């Protein structure tokens, strides 16, 4: 049976997620050799196992990046970009000589997206691990290019009574590009227990 978080526990969860996203912006800044800031973070109404509501509807070629959470807390992290957002990100991250070469772009474009997913997911997973005192790490990320219907079917297929859904929007900003990935994260009940324990200890 799924448990719910109290409003205080939701605030704690948001603080931990936000801390991870700030770390991921720092890591992306190093990776892309320019300052990237976390402009916006919206988890309101998305932290007590909501129905799945995604902004990227009726789009084709959505970039769905997934990372499995391995260890004492099980789950899966989904990072979702539209094709336009993915193109912006590639243009910001790749040097001009690669952008000018169709062959090199073909070779590098997916790798860049996987690396971005690795940076963002690992940053938040590390924050969860450190703050919640739980031994977890991210698996090898994977990338699927799907329609909005295929994406919803994939995520719905991962949701069952043992998994707790977190969904939120973010906005990262730099001088070259802004990108607004959507996150859908699924965790088992260990996530709820860890948040409740952490909140009780901090009280």
Residue pairs with C-beta under 8 A, 6 or more apart in sequence:
1 161
2 49
2 161
2 164
2 189
2 192
3 189
3 192
3 193
3 196
4 48
4 49
5 13
5 47
5 48
5 192
5 195
5 196
6 199
8 199
9 195
9 196
9 199
10 47
10 48
12 195
12 198
12 199
12 202
13 43
13 47
13 166
13 195
14 41
14 43
14 47
16 127
16 128
16 131
16 132
16 195
16 198
17 41
17 43
17 124
17 127
17 166
17 168
18 38
18 41
19 127
19 131
20 123
20 124
20 125
20 126
20 127
20 128
21 38
21 41
21 120
21 123
21 124
21 170
22 38
23 123
23 124
23 126
23 127
24 38
24 119
24 120
24 122
24 123
24 124
25 36
25 37
25 38
25 172
27 119
27 120
27 122
27 123
28 36
28 116
28 119
28 120
28 172
29 35
29 36
29 174
31 93
31 115
31 116
31 119
32 92
32 93
32 174
32 176
34 92
34 174
34 175
34 176
35 174
35 175
36 172
36 173
36 174
37 172
37 173
37 174
38 170
38 171
38 172
39 171
39 172
39 173
39 178
40 169
40 170
40 171
41 168
41 169
41 170
41 171
42 168
42 169
42 170
43 166
43 168
46 166
46 167
46 168
47 166
47 168
49 164
49 165
50 165
50 167
52 152
52 155
52 156
52 159
52 165
52 167
52 184
53 167
54 80
54 148
54 151
54 152
54 167
54 182
54 184
55 169
55 182
56 62
56 80
56 82
56 148
56 151
56 182
57 148
58 148
59 82
59 83
59 147
59 148
60 83
60 147
60 148
61 83
61 145
61 146
61 147
62 80
62 81
62 82
62 83
62 145
62 146
62 147
62 148
62 151
63 80
63 81
63 82
63 83
63 85
63 86
63 113
63 143
63 144
63 145
64 78
64 79
64 80
64 143
64 144
64 145
64 146
64 151
64 154
65 78
65 79
65 80
65 81
65 113
65 114
65 116
65 117
65 141
65 142
65 143
66 76
66 77
66 78
66 79
66 141
66 142
66 144
67 76
67 77
67 79
67 117
67 118
67 121
67 122
67 125
67 138
67 139
67 140
67 141
67 142
68 75
68 76
68 77
68 138
68 139
69 75
69 76
69 77
69 125
69 136
69 137
69 138
69 139
69 187
70 136
70 137
70 138
70 139
71 129
71 134
71 135
71 136
71 137
72 134
72 135
72 136
72 190
73 128
73 132
73 134
73 136
73 187
73 188
73 190
73 191
73 194
74 187
74 188
74 190
75 163
75 185
75 186
75 187
75 188
75 191
76 158
76 185
76 186
77 121
77 124
77 125
77 138
77 183
77 185
78 155
78 183
78 184
78 185
78 186
79 116
79 117
79 120
79 121
79 181
79 182
79 183
80 151
80 181
80 182
80 183
80 184
81 89
81 113
81 179
81 181
85 179
85 180
85 181
86 113
88 177
88 178
88 179
89 112
89 113
89 116
89 177
89 179
90 99
90 105
90 108
90 109
90 112
90 113
91 99
91 176
91 177
92 174
92 176
92 177
93 112
93 116
94 105
94 108
94 112
97 104
98 104
98 105
98 108
99 105
110 143
113 143
114 141
114 142
114 143
117 141
117 143
118 138
118 141
120 181
121 138
121 141
122 137
122 138
125 136
125 137
125 138
128 134
128 136
128 194
129 135
129 136
129 137
131 198
132 194
132 195
132 197
132 198
133 194
133 198
134 190
134 194
144 150
144 154
146 154
155 184
155 186
158 186
159 165
159 186
162 188
162 189
163 186
163 187
163 188
164 186
164 187
164 188
164 189
164 191
164 192
165 184
165 185
165 186
166 183
166 184
166 185
166 186
166 187
167 182
167 183
167 184
167 185
168 182
168 183
169 180
169 182
169 183
170 180
170 181
170 182
170 183
171 178
171 179
171 180
172 178
172 179
172 180
172 181
